Amino acid sequence: MDFTKIVSTAETLAQDLASGAAGPIPLVQPKTPQGKAGYDRLIDALNRLPRPLMALSTLGVFVVAGLYPVWFESQMQVLACVPQPLWWLLGAVITMFFGSREAHYIRQNLSSNR
């Protein structure tokens, strides 16, 4: 492999950037909630809660299992009595929630790149 070619290309790019040939570097404008109504900001805040709550709840399950094993075991026996179709329904609801949010953000990014 010819490293001199890579080094010369990198030097050329550095010189071009230093001379301003690439143009000014665009500044990233932070998205601010200015102009949104209070209700919209509240809904945006509520929409951000499910993922952190699910992650923290999962960690909480392990903490509770360690602190109160007898109580935890009784709760797991109760969950074992839940019919299988209800677990499938819960999985479908969660999948649709996160999938629709992801699709929304993908569509939003595609439309802003045009």
Chimera marker file (.cmm) of the C-alpha trace (Angstrom):
<marker_set name="trace">
<marker id="1" x="0.000" y="0.000" z="0.000" r="1" g="1" b="0" radius="0.5"/>
<marker id="2" x="1.340" y="3.410" z="-0.955" r="1" g="1" b="0" radius="0.5"/>
<marker id="3" x="1.094" y="5.605" z="2.138" r="1" g="1" b="0" radius="0.5"/>
<marker id="4" x="2.783" y="8.579" z="0.445" r="1" g="1" b="0" radius="0.5"/>
<marker id="5" x="-0.251" y="9.013" z="-1.790" r="1" g="1" b="0" radius="0.5"/>
<marker id="6" x="-2.565" y="8.976" z="1.240" r="1" g="1" b="0" radius="0.5"/>
<marker id="7" x="-0.385" y="11.493" z="3.072" r="1" g="1" b="0" radius="0.5"/>
<marker id="8" x="-0.184" y="13.818" z="0.043" r="1" g="1" b="0" radius="0.5"/>
<marker id="9" x="-3.959" y="13.639" z="-0.422" r="1" g="1" b="0" radius="0.5"/>
<marker id="10" x="-4.504" y="14.464" z="3.247" r="1" g="1" b="0" radius="0.5"/>
<marker id="11" x="-2.066" y="17.385" z="3.008" r="1" g="1" b="0" radius="0.5"/>
<marker id="12" x="-3.854" y="18.691" z="-0.093" r="1" g="1" b="0" radius="0.5"/>
<marker id="13" x="-7.211" y="18.497" z="1.672" r="1" g="1" b="0" radius="0.5"/>
<marker id="14" x="-5.806" y="20.279" z="4.718" r="1" g="1" b="0" radius="0.5"/>
<marker id="15" x="-4.411" y="23.069" z="2.530" r="1" g="1" b="0" radius="0.5"/>
<marker id="16" x="-7.739" y="23.428" z="0.713" r="1" g="1" b="0" radius="0.5"/>
<marker id="17" x="-9.618" y="23.662" z="3.992" r="1" g="1" b="0" radius="0.5"/>
<marker id="18" x="-7.115" y="26.170" z="5.389" r="1" g="1" b="0" radius="0.5"/>
<marker id="19" x="-7.416" y="28.362" z="2.297" r="1" g="1" b="0" radius="0.5"/>
<marker id="20" x="-11.202" y="28.323" z="2.472" r="1" g="1" b="0" radius="0.5"/>
<marker id="21" x="-11.662" y="26.418" z="-0.787" r="1" g="1" b="0" radius="0.5"/>
<marker id="22" x="-14.347" y="24.258" z="0.775" r="1" g="1" b="0" radius="0.5"/>
<marker id="23" x="-16.331" y="27.327" z="1.808" r="1" g="1" b="0" radius="0.5"/>
<marker id="24" x="-17.417" y="28.281" z="5.271" r="1" g="1" b="0" radius="0.5"/>
<marker id="25" x="-18.359" y="25.540" z="7.682" r="1" g="1" b="0" radius="0.5"/>
<marker id="26" x="-22.116" y="25.765" z="8.269" r="1" g="1" b="0" radius="0.5"/>
<marker id="27" x="-23.186" y="26.438" z="11.819" r="1" g="1" b="0" radius="0.5"/>
<marker id="28" x="-25.580" y="23.960" z="13.316" r="1" g="1" b="0" radius="0.5"/>
<marker id="29" x="-28.717" y="25.686" z="14.500" r="1" g="1" b="0" radius="0.5"/>
<marker id="30" x="-30.074" y="24.086" z="17.655" r="1" g="1" b="0" radius="0.5"/>
<marker id="31" x="-33.733" y="23.246" z="17.536" r="1" g="1" b="0" radius="0.5"/>
<marker id="32" x="-35.516" y="25.282" z="20.144" r="1" g="1" b="0" radius="0.5"/>
<marker id="33" x="-39.120" y="25.012" z="21.261" r="1" g="1" b="0" radius="0.5"/>
<marker id="34" x="-39.671" y="28.714" z="20.566" r="1" g="1" b="0" radius="0.5"/>
<marker id="35" x="-42.944" y="29.359" z="18.871" r="1" g="1" b="0" radius="0.5"/>
<marker id="36" x="-44.591" y="26.230" z="20.237" r="1" g="1" b="0" radius="0.5"/>
<marker id="37" x="-47.578" y="26.483" z="22.497" r="1" g="1" b="0" radius="0.5"/>
<marker id="38" x="-47.378" y="25.218" z="26.062" r="1" g="1" b="0" radius="0.5"/>
<marker id="39" x="-49.584" y="22.244" z="25.229" r="1" g="1" b="0" radius="0.5"/>
<marker id="40" x="-47.262" y="21.190" z="22.379" r="1" g="1" b="0" radius="0.5"/>
<marker id="41" x="-44.217" y="21.404" z="24.636" r="1" g="1" b="0" radius="0.5"/>
<marker id="42" x="-46.012" y="19.305" z="27.271" r="1" g="1" b="0" radius="0.5"/>
<marker id="43" x="-46.907" y="16.622" z="24.719" r="1" g="1" b="0" radius="0.5"/>
<marker id="44" x="-43.330" y="16.620" z="23.378" r="1" g="1" b="0" radius="0.5"/>
<marker id="45" x="-42.041" y="16.127" z="26.923" r="1" g="1" b="0" radius="0.5"/>
<marker id="46" x="-44.500" y="13.268" z="27.559" r="1" g="1" b="0" radius="0.5"/>
<marker id="47" x="-43.485" y="11.593" z="24.295" r="1" g="1" b="0" radius="0.5"/>
<marker id="48" x="-39.892" y="11.475" z="25.528" r="1" g="1" b="0" radius="0.5"/>
<marker id="49" x="-40.768" y="9.564" z="28.710" r="1" g="1" b="0" radius="0.5"/>
<marker id="50" x="-41.544" y="5.948" z="27.629" r="1" g="1" b="0" radius="0.5"/>
<marker id="51" x="-38.046" y="4.834" z="26.662" r="1" g="1" b="0" radius="0.5"/>
<marker id="52" x="-36.253" y="6.123" z="29.774" r="1" g="1" b="0" radius="0.5"/>
<marker id="53" x="-39.065" y="4.824" z="31.988" r="1" g="1" b="0" radius="0.5"/>
<marker id="54" x="-38.851" y="1.367" z="30.424" r="1" g="1" b="0" radius="0.5"/>
<marker id="55" x="-35.058" y="1.272" z="30.816" r="1" g="1" b="0" radius="0.5"/>
<marker id="56" x="-35.170" y="2.453" z="34.429" r="1" g="1" b="0" radius="0.5"/>
<marker id="57" x="-38.028" y="0.076" z="35.231" r="1" g="1" b="0" radius="0.5"/>
<marker id="58" x="-36.001" y="-2.837" z="33.911" r="1" g="1" b="0" radius="0.5"/>
<marker id="59" x="-33.140" y="-1.897" z="36.217" r="1" g="1" b="0" radius="0.5"/>
<marker id="60" x="-35.657" y="-1.452" z="39.042" r="1" g="1" b="0" radius="0.5"/>
<marker id="61" x="-36.892" y="-5.018" z="38.560" r="1" g="1" b="0" radius="0.5"/>
<marker id="62" x="-33.399" y="-6.297" z="39.341" r="1" g="1" b="0" radius="0.5"/>
<marker id="63" x="-33.110" y="-4.072" z="42.400" r="1" g="1" b="0" radius="0.5"/>
<marker id="64" x="-36.488" y="-5.217" z="43.748" r="1" g="1" b="0" radius="0.5"/>
<marker id="65" x="-35.610" y="-8.861" z="43.048" r="1" g="1" b="0" radius="0.5"/>
<marker id="66" x="-32.483" y="-8.463" z="45.147" r="1" g="1" b="0" radius="0.5"/>
<marker id="67" x="-34.114" y="-6.551" z="47.998" r="1" g="1" b="0" radius="0.5"/>
<marker id="68" x="-37.431" y="-8.409" z="48.292" r="1" g="1" b="0" radius="0.5"/>
<marker id="69" x="-37.005" y="-11.882" z="46.751" r="1" g="1" b="0" radius="0.5"/>
<marker id="70" x="-40.121" y="-13.428" z="48.336" r="1" g="1" b="0" radius="0.5"/>
<marker id="71" x="-42.396" y="-10.614" z="47.140" r="1" g="1" b="0" radius="0.5"/>
<marker id="72" x="-40.740" y="-10.660" z="43.733" r="1" g="1" b="0" radius="0.5"/>
<marker id="73" x="-41.302" y="-14.396" z="43.389" r="1" g="1" b="0" radius="0.5"/>
<marker id="74" x="-45.007" y="-14.012" z="44.185" r="1" g="1" b="0" radius="0.5"/>
<marker id="75" x="-45.305" y="-11.259" z="41.563" r="1" g="1" b="0" radius="0.5"/>
<marker id="76" x="-43.603" y="-13.437" z="38.957" r="1" g="1" b="0" radius="0.5"/>
<marker id="77" x="-46.088" y="-16.238" z="39.727" r="1" g="1" b="0" radius="0.5"/>
<marker id="78" x="-48.900" y="-13.781" z="39.070" r="1" g="1" b="0" radius="0.5"/>
<marker id="79" x="-47.320" y="-12.784" z="35.747" r="1" g="1" b="0" radius="0.5"/>
<marker id="80" x="-47.000" y="-16.466" z="34.819" r="1" g="1" b="0" radius="0.5"/>
<marker id="81" x="-50.811" y="-16.673" z="34.940" r="1" g="1" b="0" radius="0.5"/>
<marker id="82" x="-51.236" y="-14.025" z="32.221" r="1" g="1" b="0" radius="0.5"/>
<marker id="83" x="-52.435" y="-15.696" z="28.985" r="1" g="1" b="0" radius="0.5"/>
<marker id="84" x="-49.966" y="-15.883" z="26.098" r="1" g="1" b="0" radius="0.5"/>
<marker id="85" x="-52.109" y="-13.801" z="23.675" r="1" g="1" b="0" radius="0.5"/>
<marker id="86" x="-51.986" y="-10.849" z="26.089" r="1" g="1" b="0" radius="0.5"/>
<marker id="87" x="-48.172" y="-10.927" z="25.995" r="1" g="1" b="0" radius="0.5"/>
<marker id="88" x="-48.306" y="-10.876" z="22.192" r="1" g="1" b="0" radius="0.5"/>
<marker id="89" x="-50.700" y="-7.929" z="22.327" r="1" g="1" b="0" radius="0.5"/>
<marker id="90" x="-48.413" y="-6.028" z="24.698" r="1" g="1" b="0" radius="0.5"/>
<marker id="91" x="-45.444" y="-6.699" z="22.408" r="1" g="1" b="0" radius="0.5"/>
<marker id="92" x="-47.412" y="-5.491" z="19.378" r="1" g="1" b="0" radius="0.5"/>
<marker id="93" x="-48.474" y="-2.268" z="21.114" r="1" g="1" b="0" radius="0.5"/>
<marker id="94" x="-44.917" y="-1.473" z="22.211" r="1" g="1" b="0" radius="0.5"/>
<marker id="95" x="-43.534" y="-2.326" z="18.768" r="1" g="1" b="0" radius="0.5"/>
<marker id="96" x="-46.093" y="-0.131" z="17.039" r="1" g="1" b="0" radius="0.5"/>
<marker id="97" x="-45.419" y="2.762" z="19.410" r="1" g="1" b="0" radius="0.5"/>
<marker id="98" x="-41.665" y="2.771" z="18.922" r="1" g="1" b="0" radius="0.5"/>
<marker id="99" x="-41.874" y="1.815" z="15.260" r="1" g="1" b="0" radius="0.5"/>
<marker id="100" x="-44.241" y="4.661" z="14.441" r="1" g="1" b="0" radius="0.5"/>
<marker id="101" x="-42.035" y="7.160" z="16.292" r="1" g="1" b="0" radius="0.5"/>
<marker id="102" x="-38.969" y="5.924" z="14.421" r="1" g="1" b="0" radius="0.5"/>
<marker id="103" x="-40.807" y="6.117" z="11.088" r="1" g="1" b="0" radius="0.5"/>
<marker id="104" x="-41.935" y="9.661" z="11.931" r="1" g="1" b="0" radius="0.5"/>
<marker id="105" x="-38.371" y="10.807" z="12.579" r="1" g="1" b="0" radius="0.5"/>
<marker id="106" x="-37.073" y="9.061" z="9.437" r="1" g="1" b="0" radius="0.5"/>
<marker id="107" x="-39.734" y="10.780" z="7.306" r="1" g="1" b="0" radius="0.5"/>
<marker id="108" x="-39.003" y="14.109" z="9.006" r="1" g="1" b="0" radius="0.5"/>
<marker id="109" x="-35.266" y="13.816" z="8.285" r="1" g="1" b="0" radius="0.5"/>
<marker id="110" x="-35.895" y="12.773" z="4.673" r="1" g="1" b="0" radius="0.5"/>
<marker id="111" x="-38.178" y="15.731" z="4.044" r="1" g="1" b="0" radius="0.5"/>
<marker id="112" x="-35.733" y="18.211" z="5.635" r="1" g="1" b="0" radius="0.5"/>
<marker id="113" x="-32.852" y="16.938" z="3.468" r="1" g="1" b="0" radius="0.5"/>
<marker id="114" x="-34.672" y="17.803" z="0.221" r="1" g="1" b="0" radius="0.5"/>
<link id1="1" id2="2" r="1" g="1" b="0" radius="0.2"/>
<link id1="2" id2="3" r="1" g="1" b="0" radius="0.2"/>
<link id1="3" id2="4" r="1" g="1" b="0" radius="0.2"/>
<link id1="4" id2="5" r="1" g="1" b="0" radius="0.2"/>
<link id1="5" id2="6" r="1" g="1" b="0" radius="0.2"/>
<link id1="6" id2="7" r="1" g="1" b="0" radius="0.2"/>
<link id1="7" id2="8" r="1" g="1" b="0" radius="0.2"/>
<link id1="8" id2="9" r="1" g="1" b="0" radius="0.2"/>
<link id1="9" id2="10" r="1" g="1" b="0" radius="0.2"/>
<link id1="10" id2="11" r="1" g="1" b="0" radius="0.2"/>
<link id1="11" id2="12" r="1" g="1" b="0" radius="0.2"/>
<link id1="12" id2="13" r="1" g="1" b="0" radius="0.2"/>
<link id1="13" id2="14" r="1" g="1" b="0" radius="0.2"/>
<link id1="14" id2="15" r="1" g="1" b="0" radius="0.2"/>
<link id1="15" id2="16" r="1" g="1" b="0" radius="0.2"/>
<link id1="16" id2="17" r="1" g="1" b="0" radius="0.2"/>
<link id1="17" id2="18" r="1" g="1" b="0" radius="0.2"/>
<link id1="18" id2="19" r="1" g="1" b="0" radius="0.2"/>
<link id1="19" id2="20" r="1" g="1" b="0" radius="0.2"/>
<link id1="20" id2="21" r="1" g="1" b="0" radius="0.2"/>
<link id1="21" id2="22" r="1" g="1" b="0" radius="0.2"/>
<link id1="22" id2="23" r="1" g="1" b="0" radius="0.2"/>
<link id1="23" id2="24" r="1" g="1" b="0" radius="0.2"/>
<link id1="24" id2="25" r="1" g="1" b="0" radius="0.2"/>
<link id1="25" id2="26" r="1" g="1" b="0" radius="0.2"/>
<link id1="26" id2="27" r="1" g="1" b="0" radius="0.2"/>
<link id1="27" id2="28" r="1" g="1" b="0" radius="0.2"/>
<link id1="28" id2="29" r="1" g="1" b="0" radius="0.2"/>
<link id1="29" id2="30" r="1" g="1" b="0" radius="0.2"/>
<link id1="30" id2="31" r="1" g="1" b="0" radius="0.2"/>
<link id1="31" id2="32" r="1" g="1" b="0" radius="0.2"/>
<link id1="32" id2="33" r="1" g="1" b="0" radius="0.2"/>
<link id1="33" id2="34" r="1" g="1" b="0" radius="0.2"/>
<link id1="34" id2="35" r="1" g="1" b="0" radius="0.2"/>
<link id1="35" id2="36" r="1" g="1" b="0" radius="0.2"/>
<link id1="36" id2="37" r="1" g="1" b="0" radius="0.2"/>
<link id1="37" id2="38" r="1" g="1" b="0" radius="0.2"/>
<link id1="38" id2="39" r="1" g="1" b="0" radius="0.2"/>
<link id1="39" id2="40" r="1" g="1" b="0" radius="0.2"/>
<link id1="40" id2="41" r="1" g="1" b="0" radius="0.2"/>
<link id1="41" id2="42" r="1" g="1" b="0" radius="0.2"/>
<link id1="42" id2="43" r="1" g="1" b="0" radius="0.2"/>
<link id1="43" id2="44" r="1" g="1" b="0" radius="0.2"/>
<link id1="44" id2="45" r="1" g="1" b="0" radius="0.2"/>
<link id1="45" id2="46" r="1" g="1" b="0" radius="0.2"/>
<link id1="46" id2="47" r="1" g="1" b="0" radius="0.2"/>
<link id1="47" id2="48" r="1" g="1" b="0" radius="0.2"/>
<link id1="48" id2="49" r="1" g="1" b="0" radius="0.2"/>
<link id1="49" id2="50" r="1" g="1" b="0" radius="0.2"/>
<link id1="50" id2="51" r="1" g="1" b="0" radius="0.2"/>
<link id1="51" id2="52" r="1" g="1" b="0" radius="0.2"/>
<link id1="52" id2="53" r="1" g="1" b="0" radius="0.2"/>
<link id1="53" id2="54" r="1" g="1" b="0" radius="0.2"/>
<link id1="54" id2="55" r="1" g="1" b="0" radius="0.2"/>
<link id1="55" id2="56" r="1" g="1" b="0" radius="0.2"/>
<link id1="56" id2="57" r="1" g="1" b="0" radius="0.2"/>
<link id1="57" id2="58" r="1" g="1" b="0" radius="0.2"/>
<link id1="58" id2="59" r="1" g="1" b="0" radius="0.2"/>
<link id1="59" id2="60" r="1" g="1" b="0" radius="0.2"/>
<link id1="60" id2="61" r="1" g="1" b="0" radius="0.2"/>
<link id1="61" id2="62" r="1" g="1" b="0" radius="0.2"/>
<link id1="62" id2="63" r="1" g="1" b="0" radius="0.2"/>
<link id1="63" id2="64" r="1" g="1" b="0" radius="0.2"/>
<link id1="64" id2="65" r="1" g="1" b="0" radius="0.2"/>
<link id1="65" id2="66" r="1" g="1" b="0" radius="0.2"/>
<link id1="66" id2="67" r="1" g="1" b="0" radius="0.2"/>
<link id1="67" id2="68" r="1" g="1" b="0" radius="0.2"/>
<link id1="68" id2="69" r="1" g="1" b="0" radius="0.2"/>
<link id1="69" id2="70" r="1" g="1" b="0" radius="0.2"/>
<link id1="70" id2="71" r="1" g="1" b="0" radius="0.2"/>
<link id1="71" id2="72" r="1" g="1" b="0" radius="0.2"/>
<link id1="72" id2="73" r="1" g="1" b="0" radius="0.2"/>
<link id1="73" id2="74" r="1" g="1" b="0" radius="0.2"/>
<link id1="74" id2="75" r="1" g="1" b="0" radius="0.2"/>
<link id1="75" id2="76" r="1" g="1" b="0" radius="0.2"/>
<link id1="76" id2="77" r="1" g="1" b="0" radius="0.2"/>
<link id1="77" id2="78" r="1" g="1" b="0" radius="0.2"/>
<link id1="78" id2="79" r="1" g="1" b="0" radius="0.2"/>
<link id1="79" id2="80" r="1" g="1" b="0" radius="0.2"/>
<link id1="80" id2="81" r="1" g="1" b="0" radius="0.2"/>
<link id1="81" id2="82" r="1" g="1" b="0" radius="0.2"/>
<link id1="82" id2="83" r="1" g="1" b="0" radius="0.2"/>
<link id1="83" id2="84" r="1" g="1" b="0" radius="0.2"/>
<link id1="84" id2="85" r="1" g="1" b="0" radius="0.2"/>
<link id1="85" id2="86" r="1" g="1" b="0" radius="0.2"/>
<link id1="86" id2="87" r="1" g="1" b="0" radius="0.2"/>
<link id1="87" id2="88" r="1" g="1" b="0" radius="0.2"/>
<link id1="88" id2="89" r="1" g="1" b="0" radius="0.2"/>
<link id1="89" id2="90" r="1" g="1" b="0" radius="0.2"/>
<link id1="90" id2="91" r="1" g="1" b="0" radius="0.2"/>
<link id1="91" id2="92" r="1" g="1" b="0" radius="0.2"/>
<link id1="92" id2="93" r="1" g="1" b="0" radius="0.2"/>
<link id1="93" id2="94" r="1" g="1" b="0" radius="0.2"/>
<link id1="94" id2="95" r="1" g="1" b="0" radius="0.2"/>
<link id1="95" id2="96" r="1" g="1" b="0" radius="0.2"/>
<link id1="96" id2="97" r="1" g="1" b="0" radius="0.2"/>
<link id1="97" id2="98" r="1" g="1" b="0" radius="0.2"/>
<link id1="98" id2="99" r="1" g="1" b="0" radius="0.2"/>
<link id1="99" id2="100" r="1" g="1" b="0" radius="0.2"/>
<link id1="100" id2="101" r="1" g="1" b="0" radius="0.2"/>
<link id1="101" id2="102" r="1" g="1" b="0" radius="0.2"/>
<link id1="102" id2="103" r="1" g="1" b="0" radius="0.2"/>
<link id1="103" id2="104" r="1" g="1" b="0" radius="0.2"/>
<link id1="104" id2="105" r="1" g="1" b="0" radius="0.2"/>
<link id1="105" id2="106" r="1" g="1" b="0" radius="0.2"/>
<link id1="106" id2="107" r="1" g="1" b="0" radius="0.2"/>
<link id1="107" id2="108" r="1" g="1" b="0" radius="0.2"/>
<link id1="108" id2="109" r="1" g="1" b="0" radius="0.2"/>
<link id1="109" id2="110" r="1" g="1" b="0" radius="0.2"/>
<link id1="110" id2="111" r="1" g="1" b="0" radius="0.2"/>
<link id1="111" id2="112" r="1" g="1" b="0" radius="0.2"/>
<link id1="112" id2="113" r="1" g="1" b="0" radius="0.2"/>
<link id1="113" id2="114" r="1" g="1" b="0" radius="0.2"/>
</marker_set>
